[in-house]
Amino acid sequence: MTTTATSTANPVTPPPPGSGRKVSLKRSMALLLVGALVAIGGVTAANAFGFNPFHSGEERDRPVLMSIKNASRYHAAVGNMEVVVEFKPDDTPAWMPGFIAGRRTLFVAAGTVDAYVDLSGLNEKDLKLSADGKWVTVRLPEAQLDKPNLDMERSRIFDQERGIVDGITDAFAAPDQANLYKLAETKFTAAAEKSELRKRATENTKAFLTTLCGALGVQVTFVD
């Protein structure tokens, strides 16, 4: 997805006052935009090595901004997910029938998975601005999936079966929540991988950059 002039022979008409400054301004702004995208990668690397421009080194009572995370990521698409998870604990003896000892829980998990493009992956080779500042060629990094976000307010236990032993000794105990949530997140990720979430994130990122550069009078071409 991606996201001419005429002239007369005579007489020669001088350019309107200020036109040269407009062209120069557009090119300067385009160069500034390209430079800013490349600089994102430098800031990310600096933070990784412990350089923090927001930390003064002095202890104060008031809150201090220590770092900014994920500043280079453009979150371009969000997938709303809902899956059914069947959970059975592993501690039930194989020889014992389920109706005597054992649990089975059906959990309806709801949440989201974000897809993003990490702009810190851009460098000078991925951004090429034309000499007149009117065109820019961009090679975007591949869209990635963020960690699933489980929405506890929308998630619920649909059904739960207990054996006789569990019903007596563990009547009020909740199922193994950590394993239950882990299974739900695994299913979220698998469903997101099979969807068009990455593709949508790439398309939205291209549309965003096309609109942003277009406002500066710069046309964008995306290459693989």
C-alpha positions as MATLAB code, in Angstrom:
seq = 'MTTTATSTANPVTPPPPGSGRKVSLKRSMALLLVGALVAIGGVTAANAFGFNPFHSGEERDRPVLMSIKNASRYHAAVGNMEVVVEFKPDDTPAWMPGFIAGRRTLFVAAGTVDAYVDLSGLNEKDLKLSADGKWVTVRLPEAQLDKPNLDMERSRIFDQERGIVDGITDAFAAPDQANLYKLAETKFTAAAEKSELRKRATENTKAFLTTLCGALGVQVTFVD';
ca = [
       0.000    0.000    0.000;
       1.332    3.367   -0.753;
      -0.059    4.837    0.987;
       4.541   19.225  -12.917;
       4.713   22.832  -13.995;
       4.164   24.974  -17.107;
       6.212   27.883  -18.397;
       5.960   30.645  -21.028;
       8.684   31.802  -23.374;
       8.424   35.606  -23.189;
       8.299   37.745  -21.301;
      10.145   36.167  -18.385;
       8.175   36.749  -15.218;
      10.219   36.943  -12.044;
       9.135   34.532   -9.277;
       6.777   36.023   -6.717;
       8.409   37.424   -3.621;
       8.931   34.820   -0.927;
       8.526   31.760   -3.224;
      12.153   30.755   -2.739;
      11.713   30.884    0.997;
       8.614   28.617    0.780;
      10.527   25.931   -1.152;
      13.444   26.215    1.244;
      11.105   25.985    4.229;
       9.380   22.854    2.877;
      12.700   21.147    2.278;
      13.972   22.133    5.709;
      10.860   20.709    7.353;
      11.156   17.509    5.318;
      14.787   17.123    6.349;
      13.770   17.754    9.944;
      11.118   15.009    9.725;
      13.551   12.461    8.292;
      16.168   13.416   10.856;
      13.674   13.031   13.684;
      12.739    9.506   12.592;
      16.400    8.498   12.454;
      17.072   10.162   15.811;
      14.489    7.947   17.498;
      16.834    5.009   17.090;
      19.683    6.967   18.669;
      17.629    7.939   21.705;
      16.509    4.342   22.191;
      20.089    3.108   22.055;
      21.237    5.803   24.490;
      18.630    4.760   27.035;
      19.694    1.145   26.641;
      23.247    2.083   27.680;
      22.048    3.979   30.735;
      22.076    7.538   29.425;
      19.043    9.375   30.754;
      18.606   13.097   29.982;
      15.714   13.387   32.454;
      17.628   12.234   35.527;
      19.592   14.951   37.317;
      21.311   12.619   39.773;
      19.864   14.488   42.756;
      17.432   12.854   45.178;
      14.231   14.797   45.752;
      10.989   14.127   47.547;
       8.860   14.879   44.524;
       8.369   12.298   41.752;
      11.128   12.232   39.139;
      10.762   11.010   35.559;
      13.358    8.244   35.322;
      12.774    6.985   31.787;
      10.351    6.796   28.883;
       9.652    3.368   27.447;
       8.410    2.368   23.995;
       8.680    5.933   22.690;
       9.772    4.631   19.289;
       6.787    2.325   18.797;
       3.850    3.430   16.699;
       0.887    1.350   17.874;
      -1.134    1.194   14.682;
      -3.745   -1.522   15.268;
      -5.504   -3.230   18.174;
      -7.157   -6.638   18.000;
     -10.052   -7.347   20.376;
      -9.831  -10.993   21.383;
     -12.113  -13.509   23.078;
     -11.201  -17.172   23.537;
     -12.481  -20.126   25.558;
      -9.831  -21.852   27.672;
     -10.287  -25.342   29.086;
      -8.103  -25.850   32.132;
      -7.329  -29.097   33.960;
      -4.742  -29.245   36.779;
      -1.806  -31.605   36.322;
      -1.828  -32.854   39.922;
      -4.715  -35.320   39.498;
      -3.436  -38.942   39.526;
      -3.909  -40.603   36.152;
      -5.372  -43.725   37.738;
      -8.090  -41.844   39.628;
     -11.414  -41.209   37.836;
     -12.258  -37.575   37.275;
     -15.541  -37.766   39.183;
     -13.608  -38.720   42.350;
     -10.715  -36.269   42.176;
     -10.099  -33.639   39.550;
     -11.208  -30.262   38.287;
     -12.193  -28.880   34.916;
     -12.668  -25.163   34.309;
     -13.974  -23.394   31.223;
     -12.707  -19.817   31.200;
     -13.897  -17.190   28.722;
     -10.952  -14.818   28.344;
     -11.319  -11.371   26.775;
      -8.619   -8.844   26.015;
      -6.573   -7.107   23.348;
      -3.383   -7.537   21.349;
      -1.604   -4.470   19.962;
       0.314   -4.453   16.689;
       3.040   -1.839   16.302;
       5.862   -0.681   14.064;
       9.120    0.087   15.868;
      10.432    3.238   14.188;
      13.750    2.911   16.022;
      14.646    0.363   13.355;
      14.798    3.111   10.727;
      18.220    4.400    9.667;
      19.711    6.492    6.875;
      19.502    3.567    4.445;
      15.765    3.228    5.036;
      15.012    6.925    4.447;
      16.025    8.644    1.222;
      14.987   12.235    0.555;
      15.115   13.674   -2.970;
      17.410   16.589   -3.734;
      14.493   19.013   -4.045;
      12.905   17.781   -0.814;
       9.639   16.823   -2.522;
       9.925   13.027   -2.359;
      10.983   10.589    0.337;
      11.428    6.832    0.028;
      10.778    4.824    3.197;
      11.457    1.182    4.055;
       9.417    0.325    7.158;
      10.375   -2.364    9.686;
       8.044   -5.353    9.903;
       5.052   -4.903   12.205;
       5.259   -6.744   15.532;
       2.724   -8.015   18.069;
       2.833   -6.711   21.620;
       2.186   -8.801   24.730;
      -1.518   -9.709   25.133;
      -3.562   -7.652   27.582;
      -6.117   -9.681   29.533;
      -9.231   -7.704   30.471;
     -10.376   -9.107   33.814;
     -13.624   -7.124   33.785;
     -14.733   -8.834   30.574;
     -13.300  -12.281   31.381;
     -15.287  -14.841   33.349;
     -15.479  -18.473   34.415;
     -18.126  -20.093   32.234;
     -18.247  -23.511   33.854;
     -16.413  -25.445   36.543;
     -16.604  -29.122   37.440;
     -15.087  -30.661   40.575;
     -14.572  -34.230   41.715;
     -15.865  -35.512   45.040;
     -12.511  -35.078   46.810;
     -11.950  -31.601   45.410;
     -15.508  -30.653   46.257;
     -14.894  -31.473   49.927;
     -11.317  -30.292   50.481;
     -11.123  -27.439   47.993;
     -14.671  -26.180   47.652;
     -13.780  -22.512   47.872;
     -10.352  -22.525   46.223;
      -9.929  -20.700   42.912;
      -8.344  -22.570   39.998;
      -4.685  -22.116   39.257;
      -5.013  -18.560   37.977;
      -1.432  -18.163   36.763;
      -1.672  -21.172   34.450;
      -5.176  -20.197   33.394;
      -4.092  -16.691   32.362;
      -0.998  -18.046   30.639;
      -3.125  -20.378   28.530;
      -5.410  -17.479   27.615;
      -2.476  -15.272   26.567;
      -1.033  -18.097   24.477;
      -4.353  -18.446   22.651;
      -4.529  -14.661   22.176;
      -1.111  -14.636   20.530;
      -1.925  -17.613   18.292;
      -5.176  -16.007   17.139;
      -3.460  -12.666   16.493;
      -0.726  -14.364   14.438;
      -3.348  -15.947   12.179;
      -5.245  -12.679   11.740;
      -4.468   -9.655    9.554;
      -3.400   -7.599   12.566;
       0.206   -7.161   11.412;
      -0.921   -6.237    7.907;
      -3.379   -3.683    9.250;
      -0.675   -2.136   11.449;
       1.638   -1.749    8.457;
      -1.105   -0.159    6.355;
      -2.063    2.259    9.132;
       1.567    3.258    9.681;
       1.979    3.994    5.982;
      -1.210    6.065    6.000;
       0.012    7.999    9.047;
       3.397    8.826    7.506;
       1.796    9.686    4.152;
      -0.553   12.175    5.816;
       2.203   13.621    7.992;
       4.622   14.137    5.116;
       1.854   15.325    2.792;
       1.106   18.178    5.175;
       4.697   19.301    4.561;
       4.340   19.022    0.792;
       6.416   15.828    0.628;
       5.292   12.739   -1.300;
       6.083    9.320    0.217;
       6.971    6.093   -1.562;
       7.247    2.863    0.438;
       9.554    0.036   -0.628;
       9.983   -3.513    0.678;
];
